[in-house]
Amino acid sequence: LRFSFSVEEEAEGHAICLENDLSEDTFSGRSRRCIALSGTQIDKWNYVFRGNQYSTDGDAITRTYDVPVGRIFDNLFKVKYIAFIQDNDLQPDKGNSTFASISLADDYNGPE
């Protein structure tokens, strides 16, 4: 999974998830399938991979991620959907992030 991500205003959580159905079990299910990137509460999320988390103070920083999902997720399934998470139930009007240049490939030749 390759993508770029930037956060201008941090929410409670920002993540990208791989899914095989439309069920809302992203964090309560038994399969690890999300990559948490930023947020004030992501240390409390279960069953997520926390990769290179960061926060900003108003200046957006764009980072490109090259994630070997087959190596970090247990019991990887056929991916049918990509979900974008921005959790901020305490202050719903806060939080601003951007995902861009997203690609998902069957093989991986990136760094270990």
C-alpha distance (Angstrom), angle and dihedral (degrees) to the residues before:
residue distance angle dihedral
L1 . . .
R2 3.79 . .
F3 3.80 124.7 .
S4 3.78 145.2 138.2
F5 3.79 121.1 -120.3
S6 3.78 134.3 -172.6
V7 3.77 132.4 175.6
E8 3.78 122.0 -157.2
E9 3.81 97.5 172.2
E10 3.79 118.7 20.6
A11 3.80 118.9 -130.1
E12 3.81 127.9 -172.3
G13 3.78 89.2 -80.6
H14 3.80 143.2 -2.3
A15 3.81 119.8 -169.8
I16 3.79 145.3 151.3
C17 3.82 117.0 -139.1
L18 3.79 137.1 -167.6
E19 3.80 115.4 -138.4
N20 3.78 139.9 -177.1
D21 3.83 96.8 -166.1
L22 3.80 141.6 19.8
S23 3.81 95.2 -105.9
E24 3.81 114.9 127.0
D25 3.81 95.4 -129.1
T26 3.78 97.5 114.8
F27 3.80 96.1 130.4
S28 3.80 103.5 19.6
G29 3.79 97.5 49.1
R30 3.77 123.3 96.1
S31 3.80 96.9 -117.2
R32 3.76 122.1 85.5
R33 3.78 105.1 -132.9
C34 3.82 110.3 141.8
I35 3.76 132.4 86.5
A36 3.81 109.7 -148.4
L37 3.79 111.0 -152.4
S38 3.78 107.6 171.7
G39 3.78 141.9 -9.6
T40 3.76 145.9 113.4
Q41 3.83 94.6 -108.1
I42 3.80 106.4 33.5
D43 3.79 91.5 107.0
K44 3.85 85.3 71.6
W45 3.82 95.8 51.8
N46 3.82 115.3 106.0
Y47 3.78 125.7 -140.6
V48 3.79 98.1 16.1
F49 3.78 133.0 123.5
R50 3.78 110.5 -126.5
G51 3.77 108.8 -148.7
N52 3.79 127.0 -179.9
Q53 3.78 94.6 -33.5
Y54 3.73 118.6 -164.0
S55 3.77 142.9 165.0
T56 3.77 134.3 -154.9
D57 3.76 138.1 -153.7
G58 3.80 98.0 -132.3
D59 3.79 101.2 -56.0
A60 3.79 109.1 104.0
I61 3.80 114.6 -131.9
T62 3.80 116.7 -165.2
R63 3.78 117.9 -149.3
T64 3.78 128.2 -178.1
Y65 3.80 117.4 -138.4
D66 3.80 127.2 -159.3
V67 3.81 104.3 -170.9
P68 3.84 122.9 -174.0
V69 3.82 93.6 -147.8
G70 3.81 93.2 178.9
R71 3.80 89.0 60.9
I72 3.80 99.2 45.6
F73 3.81 104.2 37.5
D74 3.80 122.8 72.2
N75 3.81 117.4 -136.2
L76 3.79 95.0 6.5
F77 3.79 111.6 -160.6
K78 3.79 134.3 -162.2
V79 3.79 104.2 -67.3
K80 3.80 113.6 -131.1
Y81 3.81 100.9 160.5
I82 3.77 140.6 29.4
A83 3.82 114.1 -148.2
F84 3.78 126.8 -161.8
I85 3.79 117.3 -149.8
Q86 3.76 127.9 -159.1
D87 3.79 108.6 167.1
N88 3.77 118.8 -169.2
D89 3.79 110.1 138.2
L90 3.82 94.0 153.7
Q91 3.82 93.7 56.7
P92 3.84 107.8 15.5
D93 3.81 93.5 -179.2
K94 3.83 92.3 59.0
G95 3.77 127.2 84.8
N96 3.78 133.4 64.4
S97 3.80 124.4 -170.1
T98 3.79 137.6 152.9
F99 3.81 132.9 -148.3
A100 3.82 117.0 -165.4
S101 3.82 142.9 166.1
I102 3.82 94.1 26.6
S103 3.81 120.1 -177.4
L104 3.79 133.2 165.9
A105 3.80 120.6 -162.9
D106 3.80 134.7 -175.2
D107 3.79 93.4 -132.6
Y108 3.76 132.3 46.3
N109 3.78 127.0 -150.7
G110 3.80 99.5 162.7
P111 3.79 130.8 112.4
E112 3.80 120.3 -53.1
